[in-house]
Amino acid sequence: MEQAASMTVLAWAQALDWLLLLALAPVLGLLFRRMRHLFARVAPVGALMTSGGPAPGQTLAAHPLRALDGTALTVGGPQPAGTRTLLLFVSGTCPISRKMLPIAQDFARREALALLCLGDDTDAMQQDLVARFGLPPSRFVNDPEIGRVLGIDKLPFALLLDASGTIVAKGLVNNREHLESLVVAGETGHVSVQSYLDARPRAA
C-alpha cells in the first residue's frame, strides 16, 4: 500500500514538472522575441570618431614617408586598384596600443587590408615594438608630422583609406569590433555611429 502511494506521489510530481516546463516554454519564447527586438534596436558599437583632422569622405593627399628600415612609402594619394589601407597609430608606451597590435595584424590579414603602423616615439622604442610583435620594419613609420596632418591626439587611432586615398572611416579603436566598424562604414556609407543613428527611422 505504501509503495503504491509513493508511486502515485512520484507520478504526480513528474506530471507537475512537465506542466511547469510546458508553461515555461511560451515565456521563454516571448523573452527570446523581446531580446531579438532589443538587439535590433541597439546601435552598433563603432570606433569613436574625433573632430580633428580631415573628415571621412575627404581625399588624403600623398605624403612621402620613410619606414623604420629606410623604405620609402607614400601615405594617401592613389594606390593600386582594390587596395585598402589601414593606418594604425600606436605607441610602445600605450598598453592599449600593445593590446591592439596583434588584433590589428590578424584583422588586416582576414580583411585583405594593407596594415601600416605609425607613431612618434623614439626609434629605439618603436624598434622594440616591431621586434616584440613581429611587425615588418618596412610597414612601420615613426614620424610626428603625419600624425599632426591627420589630427591624431589620442591612441590607438585607426583610419581606413580606399585605393583613391579617400578616408573611408576613422576613430579611436580599443577592440576588434571597432576595427570591424571601419570596414562596415565603407559598406554601408555610415562613417560613424552618430550618422547611423541619424539615418534610422524614428520609432513611433
Backbone bond lengths (Angstrom), bond angles and torsions (degrees), N, CA, C in turn:
res aa  C-N    CA-C-N  psi(-1)  N-CA   C-N-CA  omega(-1)  CA-C   N-CA-C  phi
1 M - - - 1.453 - - 1.538 110.74 -
2 E 1.355 115.61 -47.82 1.473 119.65 -179.72 1.520 110.97 -63.11
3 Q 1.351 115.02 -38.25 1.465 118.74 -179.79 1.527 110.35 -65.24
4 A 1.339 117.05 -39.63 1.462 121.25 178.83 1.525 110.29 -64.94
5 A 1.352 115.83 -40.57 1.465 119.86 179.44 1.521 110.68 -64.56
6 S 1.355 115.70 -40.54 1.464 120.04 179.33 1.521 110.98 -63.80
7 M 1.337 116.00 -40.20 1.457 120.23 179.08 1.523 110.96 -65.13
8 T 1.328 115.57 -37.80 1.467 119.93 178.73 1.525 110.99 -64.65
9 V 1.341 116.37 -45.12 1.472 121.15 178.33 1.520 110.54 -60.94
10 L 1.350 115.74 -42.46 1.464 120.36 179.99 1.526 110.72 -63.83
11 A 1.318 116.17 -41.25 1.464 120.23 179.66 1.523 110.75 -63.70
12 W 1.357 115.40 -43.51 1.463 118.61 178.00 1.539 111.46 -64.00
13 A 1.330 116.55 -38.00 1.475 120.45 179.43 1.530 110.84 -64.00
14 Q 1.344 115.54 -42.45 1.460 119.19 177.94 1.523 111.37 -65.94
15 A 1.318 115.79 -39.83 1.465 119.45 178.36 1.527 110.68 -62.75
16 L 1.347 115.52 -40.49 1.464 119.92 178.84 1.525 111.22 -64.79
17 D 1.350 116.44 -39.34 1.465 120.59 176.99 1.520 110.97 -59.69
18 W 1.328 116.18 -45.14 1.471 120.20 179.87 1.529 111.28 -64.32
19 L 1.324 116.40 -39.31 1.462 119.39 177.86 1.527 111.57 -63.13
20 L 1.343 115.74 -40.87 1.466 119.84 178.32 1.531 111.09 -64.25
21 L 1.355 116.42 -41.75 1.458 120.32 178.46 1.527 110.99 -63.10
22 L 1.338 116.27 -42.49 1.461 119.99 179.30 1.527 111.09 -65.46
23 A 1.316 116.23 -35.24 1.462 119.75 178.36 1.530 111.31 -71.69
24 L 1.324 115.41 -30.35 1.462 120.08 -178.50 1.528 112.25 -75.55
25 A 1.319 117.10 -27.80 1.471 121.20 -175.61 1.533 112.64 -57.49
26 P 1.339 120.11 -50.62 1.473 117.94 179.14 1.517 113.48 -65.44
27 V 1.343 116.43 -29.79 1.469 119.44 177.22 1.526 110.28 -65.05
28 L 1.341 116.27 -44.28 1.458 120.18 177.81 1.526 111.09 -64.53
29 G 1.344 116.30 -39.63 1.463 119.81 177.82 1.513 111.57 -60.84
30 L 1.344 116.37 -43.53 1.464 121.14 178.86 1.525 110.69 -64.38
31 L 1.341 116.96 -41.46 1.458 121.77 178.97 1.525 110.81 -62.51
32 F 1.336 116.63 -42.08 1.465 121.60 179.32 1.529 110.52 -61.88
33 R 1.345 116.25 -43.02 1.461 120.13 178.95 1.525 111.02 -63.48
34 R 1.321 115.98 -40.44 1.470 120.44 178.61 1.529 111.18 -62.91
35 M 1.336 116.20 -42.01 1.466 120.50 -179.73 1.523 110.87 -64.91
36 R 1.332 116.76 -42.14 1.466 120.15 177.42 1.520 110.57 -60.73
37 H 1.330 116.15 -41.40 1.464 120.35 178.68 1.522 110.68 -64.11
38 L 1.330 116.46 -39.97 1.459 120.92 179.83 1.515 111.06 -63.53
39 F 1.350 116.76 -48.16 1.455 120.11 -178.87 1.516 111.71 -64.81
40 A 1.330 117.26 -29.85 1.463 119.90 178.29 1.518 111.25 -69.24
41 R 1.339 116.67 -25.91 1.460 120.72 -177.96 1.515 113.20 -93.36
42 V 1.321 118.32 -17.00 1.455 121.56 -178.46 1.522 109.86 -75.10
43 A 1.297 117.40 133.17 1.464 121.32 179.88 1.518 110.51 -67.84
44 P 1.334 118.26 148.27 1.454 120.65 178.14 1.516 110.92 -67.83
45 V 1.320 115.55 149.88 1.454 120.29 178.00 1.514 108.41 -86.18
46 G 1.309 117.46 120.88 1.455 120.37 -176.86 1.507 111.68 -128.92
47 A 1.337 114.52 171.48 1.451 120.48 177.43 1.523 109.25 -63.52
48 L 1.333 116.62 139.97 1.455 121.78 -178.78 1.522 109.30 -79.91
49 M 1.322 116.22 114.20 1.451 120.53 -177.42 1.519 109.94 -86.41
50 T 1.325 117.07 131.05 1.456 121.97 178.13 1.524 109.39 -94.69
51 S 1.321 116.22 168.69 1.461 120.53 -174.44 1.525 113.40 -88.15
52 G 1.326 118.66 -14.90 1.459 120.72 -175.78 1.522 113.17 -78.77
53 G 1.326 116.16 155.11 1.457 121.31 174.99 1.511 113.16 77.89
54 P 1.334 117.20 177.68 1.467 121.04 -179.93 1.518 111.69 -62.77
55 A 1.313 116.35 145.53 1.459 121.98 -176.23 1.527 110.75 -88.73
56 P 1.336 117.21 158.22 1.463 120.05 172.83 1.527 110.41 -54.45
57 G 1.315 115.62 140.40 1.458 121.07 -176.00 1.505 112.53 100.18
58 Q 1.335 117.00 -20.55 1.463 120.29 177.16 1.528 109.63 -86.64
59 T 1.309 115.15 149.43 1.460 120.53 179.56 1.520 109.60 -92.40
60 L 1.297 115.68 129.01 1.459 121.43 179.55 1.524 108.95 -84.88
61 A 1.323 115.62 122.82 1.464 119.47 178.49 1.521 110.05 -64.66
62 A 1.317 115.86 153.96 1.467 120.52 -178.54 1.530 110.51 -66.66
63 H 1.324 115.43 130.15 1.469 122.10 178.01 1.523 108.45 -122.52
64 P 1.335 117.76 110.39 1.471 119.61 177.67 1.527 110.58 -71.33
65 L 1.322 116.93 133.15 1.454 122.20 -177.55 1.529 110.08 -137.28
66 R 1.318 115.06 170.62 1.472 121.16 176.46 1.514 108.86 -122.09
67 A 1.321 115.71 131.54 1.460 120.74 176.50 1.523 109.70 -77.90
68 L 1.322 116.69 172.98 1.467 121.64 -178.13 1.530 112.88 -58.86
69 D 1.340 116.30 -32.06 1.469 118.65 -179.39 1.523 112.46 -91.12
70 G 1.335 117.07 8.64 1.459 121.13 178.87 1.519 114.75 92.27
71 T 1.327 117.38 -2.91 1.464 120.59 179.87 1.523 110.36 -64.34
72 A 1.340 116.06 132.45 1.457 120.95 176.66 1.528 108.93 -82.65
73 L 1.306 117.01 131.37 1.462 121.29 176.59 1.519 109.68 -146.03
74 T 1.305 115.14 168.19 1.462 121.12 -177.04 1.521 110.16 -126.09
75 V 1.320 115.68 131.77 1.462 121.94 174.30 1.517 107.52 -104.49
76 G 1.331 116.25 126.15 1.458 120.67 -177.72 1.514 110.91 89.59
77 G 1.322 115.41 178.97 1.452 119.90 -178.06 1.518 111.72 72.97
78 P 1.326 116.39 173.74 1.472 120.15 -178.72 1.527 112.11 -62.70
79 Q 1.325 115.67 139.90 1.454 123.62 177.10 1.536 107.94 -124.50
80 P 1.333 117.98 168.96 1.468 119.51 177.02 1.523 111.72 -52.75
81 A 1.329 115.76 145.40 1.465 121.45 -177.21 1.527 110.89 -53.98
82 G 1.326 115.34 135.82 1.458 120.77 178.03 1.513 114.22 86.04
83 T 1.321 117.79 -5.45 1.464 120.90 -178.31 1.529 110.97 -76.98
84 R 1.314 115.99 129.69 1.460 122.11 170.77 1.524 107.50 -121.55
85 T 1.317 115.81 128.70 1.464 120.48 -175.06 1.515 110.37 -113.87
86 L 1.327 115.48 129.76 1.460 121.69 175.64 1.523 108.09 -102.57
87 L 1.326 116.36 110.89 1.463 121.39 174.96 1.514 108.19 -89.99
88 L 1.328 116.33 124.75 1.461 120.86 -179.02 1.518 109.32 -123.93
89 F 1.330 116.07 112.19 1.460 121.93 179.35 1.526 108.90 -89.46
90 V 1.324 115.39 121.78 1.465 121.01 -174.64 1.530 110.27 -137.53
91 S 1.314 114.30 169.96 1.467 121.04 175.96 1.517 109.28 -144.91
92 G 1.329 115.89 141.83 1.453 120.77 178.37 1.514 113.02 -67.24
93 T 1.326 117.13 -19.15 1.463 120.66 179.42 1.529 112.14 -89.96
94 C 1.322 116.98 -3.73 1.471 121.53 -177.53 1.522 110.02 -100.78
95 P 1.332 118.54 114.67 1.476 120.30 -178.00 1.529 112.71 -62.71
96 I 1.342 117.28 -33.16 1.465 119.45 179.13 1.523 109.99 -69.55
97 S 1.323 116.70 -36.00 1.468 120.04 175.56 1.519 110.42 -60.74
98 R 1.315 116.22 -43.49 1.470 119.58 179.66 1.529 110.75 -64.69
99 K 1.331 116.92 -34.79 1.464 119.94 177.60 1.528 111.13 -69.18
100 M 1.340 116.20 -37.23 1.453 120.79 -174.17 1.525 113.80 -77.85
101 L 1.311 118.36 -24.21 1.469 119.73 -175.07 1.532 113.16 -58.60
102 P 1.332 120.10 -53.42 1.471 118.07 178.48 1.528 112.69 -64.60
103 I 1.332 117.06 -32.41 1.463 120.27 177.46 1.519 109.85 -64.59
104 A 1.337 116.11 -45.06 1.466 120.55 -179.47 1.525 111.42 -65.97
105 Q 1.323 117.41 -37.56 1.468 120.42 178.21 1.525 110.85 -60.95
106 D 1.336 116.29 -47.20 1.456 120.33 -179.93 1.527 110.95 -66.98
107 F 1.322 116.14 -40.69 1.463 120.63 -179.35 1.529 110.89 -63.56
108 A 1.332 116.77 -45.96 1.464 120.68 -179.59 1.524 111.10 -62.36
109 R 1.329 115.73 -37.61 1.466 120.21 178.60 1.532 110.52 -64.18
110 R 1.306 116.64 -45.35 1.463 121.11 -177.58 1.532 112.45 -69.40
111 E 1.332 116.35 -34.43 1.463 120.41 -176.92 1.527 112.81 -94.91
112 A 1.340 117.25 4.20 1.471 122.18 -179.73 1.524 111.03 57.44
113 L 1.339 115.65 47.65 1.461 121.92 177.08 1.521 109.71 -104.66
114 A 1.315 116.13 146.16 1.467 120.69 173.25 1.524 107.68 -85.47
115 L 1.319 116.99 109.35 1.461 121.52 -176.99 1.524 110.31 -87.46
116 L 1.328 115.02 127.67 1.465 120.85 175.48 1.522 107.63 -128.29
117 C 1.333 116.65 118.26 1.460 121.80 178.74 1.521 109.42 -92.16
118 L 1.322 115.99 143.47 1.459 121.21 -178.61 1.524 109.60 -139.11
119 G 1.334 115.72 154.63 1.452 120.94 178.68 1.508 110.62 -170.26
120 D 1.333 116.58 -179.21 1.468 120.24 178.41 1.534 111.77 -142.44
121 D 1.350 115.50 37.15 1.461 120.44 172.63 1.530 108.82 -84.73
122 T 1.319 116.40 -171.27 1.460 119.31 174.61 1.528 109.13 -71.02
123 D 1.324 116.54 154.06 1.461 120.00 178.85 1.526 111.23 -58.90
124 A 1.342 116.39 -39.21 1.464 120.47 -178.86 1.528 110.72 -61.80
125 M 1.325 116.33 -40.88 1.460 119.96 -179.68 1.526 111.08 -67.78
126 Q 1.324 116.00 -39.31 1.469 119.11 179.63 1.532 111.09 -71.37
127 Q 1.321 116.85 -35.74 1.470 119.77 176.05 1.522 110.58 -62.37
128 D 1.327 116.47 -37.29 1.462 120.50 177.62 1.530 110.20 -65.13
129 L 1.331 116.18 -38.54 1.464 120.88 178.13 1.529 110.53 -65.21
130 V 1.319 115.75 -41.85 1.464 121.67 178.61 1.527 110.80 -60.95
131 A 1.342 115.36 -46.23 1.467 119.81 -178.49 1.527 111.35 -67.61
132 R 1.324 117.35 -38.58 1.458 120.97 -176.11 1.527 111.83 -67.16
133 F 1.340 116.94 -37.04 1.458 119.86 -175.04 1.531 113.35 -108.57
134 G 1.320 116.55 8.37 1.454 119.83 176.73 1.521 113.46 63.99
135 L 1.337 116.15 35.77 1.468 120.57 179.43 1.526 110.37 -82.11
136 P 1.322 118.60 142.74 1.470 119.92 175.50 1.536 109.57 -69.08
137 P 1.323 119.56 124.57 1.468 120.87 178.25 1.522 112.75 -58.19
138 S 1.326 116.45 -23.84 1.463 120.52 179.35 1.528 112.16 -75.70
139 R 1.344 117.08 -7.20 1.462 121.37 179.29 1.523 111.42 -120.03
140 F 1.339 115.07 28.84 1.462 119.98 177.37 1.532 107.81 -134.76
141 V 1.316 115.69 120.07 1.465 121.91 -179.00 1.518 108.99 -109.90
142 N 1.323 116.24 129.64 1.458 121.23 177.47 1.528 107.67 -114.56
143 D 1.331 116.07 91.56 1.464 121.39 -173.59 1.523 108.66 -153.23
144 P 1.331 118.66 118.93 1.465 120.38 -177.85 1.527 113.45 -71.53
145 E 1.335 117.90 -22.11 1.458 120.75 -173.62 1.527 112.94 -64.03
146 I 1.335 117.11 -43.99 1.464 119.76 -177.81 1.532 110.90 -65.26
147 G 1.326 116.57 -32.61 1.463 120.04 176.13 1.514 111.70 -65.83
148 R 1.330 116.51 -37.71 1.467 119.85 177.93 1.527 110.75 -68.09
149 V 1.333 116.17 -40.75 1.467 120.42 179.40 1.524 110.89 -59.73
150 L 1.322 115.99 -39.87 1.466 121.18 -176.58 1.524 113.00 -90.09
151 G 1.326 117.31 -0.43 1.464 120.61 176.85 1.512 113.79 69.40
152 I 1.333 117.17 35.71 1.465 120.95 -179.15 1.523 109.21 -83.05
153 D 1.331 116.23 118.10 1.463 118.70 178.80 1.530 112.96 -126.56
154 K 1.348 116.80 -5.18 1.463 120.72 177.07 1.515 108.54 -138.40
155 L 1.332 115.59 152.04 1.464 120.81 -176.91 1.535 109.87 -128.85
156 P 1.342 114.76 156.96 1.465 129.50 -8.76 1.527 111.18 -76.59
157 F 1.318 115.55 143.59 1.459 122.22 -176.13 1.520 108.40 -127.83
158 A 1.333 116.35 138.99 1.465 120.13 -177.56 1.520 110.96 -128.48
159 L 1.334 115.25 146.34 1.463 122.21 172.54 1.516 107.98 -131.38
160 L 1.319 116.07 139.87 1.461 121.34 175.75 1.518 108.44 -108.88
161 L 1.332 116.55 122.39 1.462 122.54 179.06 1.517 109.91 -110.44
162 D 1.339 116.45 142.56 1.458 118.64 173.95 1.527 109.95 -91.70
163 A 1.334 116.96 -174.26 1.453 121.00 -173.79 1.528 113.26 -65.78
164 S 1.331 117.27 -21.52 1.460 120.46 179.45 1.523 112.39 -86.91
165 G 1.333 116.39 -4.77 1.458 120.38 -176.67 1.513 112.98 88.68
166 T 1.342 116.85 8.22 1.464 121.33 179.29 1.523 109.95 -79.04
167 I 1.326 115.77 137.77 1.463 120.73 177.57 1.529 108.35 -75.80
168 V 1.314 116.30 113.72 1.471 121.85 179.97 1.520 109.99 -77.83
169 A 1.326 116.19 -46.58 1.465 121.80 -178.90 1.516 107.58 -162.79
170 K 1.318 115.23 161.52 1.460 119.64 178.51 1.514 108.98 -156.36
171 G 1.338 116.34 163.37 1.451 119.42 176.23 1.511 112.88 161.64
172 L 1.319 114.98 168.28 1.458 121.35 173.85 1.522 108.67 -69.08
173 V 1.312 116.68 138.43 1.465 120.47 -178.08 1.530 109.60 -130.15
174 N 1.327 116.49 133.55 1.463 119.13 174.38 1.514 112.58 -137.47
175 N 1.358 116.84 11.16 1.460 120.60 173.89 1.530 109.15 -158.90
176 R 1.305 115.25 172.95 1.466 120.51 -177.52 1.534 111.99 -64.59
177 E 1.329 116.46 -35.30 1.457 120.16 -179.42 1.521 111.38 -61.23
178 H 1.326 116.89 -35.38 1.462 120.09 177.41 1.529 110.83 -64.37
179 L 1.330 116.48 -41.91 1.465 119.51 176.80 1.527 110.80 -63.53
180 E 1.322 116.29 -41.54 1.463 120.04 179.61 1.521 111.04 -62.37
181 S 1.335 116.74 -34.45 1.461 119.81 -178.88 1.523 111.68 -64.90
182 L 1.331 117.58 -28.44 1.467 120.60 177.79 1.520 110.32 -66.73
183 V 1.322 116.54 -41.77 1.464 121.02 179.28 1.520 110.21 -69.32
184 V 1.334 116.45 -41.64 1.462 120.75 179.09 1.529 110.19 -61.35
185 A 1.323 116.87 -34.76 1.460 120.45 178.99 1.522 110.90 -58.49
186 G 1.344 116.26 -40.06 1.456 119.98 178.60 1.512 112.71 -67.67
187 E 1.327 116.47 -27.75 1.464 120.80 -177.88 1.522 112.38 -86.07
188 T 1.327 117.29 -28.26 1.462 120.70 -175.93 1.521 113.33 -104.98
189 G 1.327 116.35 -20.09 1.457 119.62 -176.79 1.514 113.54 87.54
190 H 1.338 117.29 -1.45 1.463 120.92 177.31 1.528 108.42 -93.25
191 V 1.325 116.31 113.77 1.460 119.77 -174.53 1.524 112.75 -82.28
192 S 1.322 117.02 -8.72 1.463 119.98 -179.60 1.516 109.66 -157.69
193 V 1.326 115.40 167.24 1.454 120.58 174.83 1.529 109.88 -61.44
194 Q 1.349 116.64 -36.60 1.455 120.36 -178.88 1.535 111.28 -62.12
195 S 1.331 116.74 -43.64 1.460 118.83 -179.48 1.525 110.60 -68.44
196 Y 1.335 116.91 -32.06 1.476 120.21 176.19 1.529 109.83 -63.26
197 L 1.319 116.13 -45.85 1.464 120.13 -178.88 1.526 111.62 -64.72
198 D 1.327 116.65 -39.77 1.456 120.65 -179.19 1.527 111.72 -65.62
199 A 1.348 116.34 -30.80 1.458 120.46 -176.96 1.523 112.60 -84.24
200 R 1.327 117.65 -14.89 1.465 120.13 -178.19 1.518 110.48 -72.14
201 P 1.347 117.59 142.46 1.466 119.03 176.36 1.515 110.26 -65.55
202 R 1.315 115.91 141.83 1.458 120.88 -179.46 1.515 110.31 -71.60
203 A 1.355 115.42 139.67 1.475 118.88 177.16 1.514 109.55 -70.91
204 A 1.302 114.03 143.42 1.467 118.68 179.91 1.515 110.44 -68.59
